[in-house]
Amino acid sequence: MDSSKSHVEPYRTKSFSRESSVSSSLSLSRSLPFLMNNDADSESVSEAGDIGDRSLRRRHSSGRSNRLSAEELIEQGTDDTSREEQDVLHDLRDLNTASVIKPLPVDITTSPLPTKSLLSPEANNAGKEEEHVISKSLEYISSLIHLAVFGILGAITRYLLQKLFGPTGARVTSDGSILYLDLPSNMVGSFLMGWFGVVFKADIARVSEFLAIGLSTGYLGSLTTFSGWNQKMLDLSADGQWVYAVLGFLLGLFLTSYSIILGVETAKGFRWLILRRSSEERNSCLKANTFMNHIVSMTVMLLFLVALLAMSATLLAKEFDKGTNEAQLWLGCLVAAPGVWLRWFLARLNGRGLGKDRQHFRWVPLGTLIANVAAASVMAALATLKRSVNTTTCNTVASGTQFGLLGCLSTVSTLMAEFNAMRESGYPWRAYAYASFTIAVSFAIGTVIYSVPVWVAGFT
């Protein structure tokens, strides 16, 4: 390649709406690294908790991006691409700008001769391991099944922790104090999120991507609940205990944030011990990313899901007329899966930003924010309905929906993963702004929907 004739093709970035080249002005070239690092930092912190089904869409779009160069895809734009591939094109634009900062060495050339036959069998097989082993539709089905199973298990674990630390157990938490019933589950879920959703998530994904999705988004996301936390503080404020409500938010935020910090630090230490003791075997982990293993695991999880739903329906039929907490639990298990699925789909908005070019507020996890605020608002509406109707059937149905559907739609573990990533970034103030905005908006909407009717109608 003649270096004197070489040049970089014009490109279009997210941060700039005009075409540019390496021969840009000195002031522009100096500002590019800062702006691109800022964009990358903003997107990474907002995607620290979850990106939803975008992880699957990126994988399947990578096949086409391997056949076409990044510049060809960018020049084509989005006219001949599906809506699912447009997010990948944005990522390719970011990657294309990286050549301005760190260009490829000029001595790298492309051989005109085929070199595949010169590679060892191991090298040829390594590329095959990266190929998709199941279709896109099967990946979505498997993801939904894993999310449903782990979501139900997370809801059951949350119920057991309520009983263990609640008034009928250790009497640490209660409805009328700042130590609300869901505080232990939020702390445990945030701690485990540091392990399986931050430090070891990539290792789990190498074994099975669906297992990683099920653990972090399904189990830990459903083990914790933001809507339940917000509703308990609304109950306190509706009874006139405003100081307790504010302290409940502050204490809950403090304990859950330090729970994930403790989880991340202990997981890092444990990982360091493992790699130190078995550094030569760290890459020889069991992998389930083969077609047969995917089919077997999906079948097993489907049977497990059917068994969980059948058990929940049977036990609900026995307890429904009694209006017990167990009836609310089993109804919650039946409606838990849609809550997890909706939160997972909303997570695709994390890191996408606002505006025409999606450049504003990219550091805000919009998917998690929408899921938490929406779940808290609907839970407040159902709480108002329970107080106004005040029947056993209404209380069971509304409470079961609150516990299962809305409890799994909202999450604290993902919120804390994003909070911790922002706190460790170059803009730590974003963590507190994000958490404060989520709490303030949810509490304000809940006050209008729940507290005001309670004060006006005088519900007891």
Order of alpha helices (4+ residues) and beta strands (2+ residues): alpha-alpha-alpha-alpha-alpha-alpha-alpha-alpha-alpha-alpha-alpha-alpha-alpha-alpha-alpha-alpha-alpha-alpha-alpha
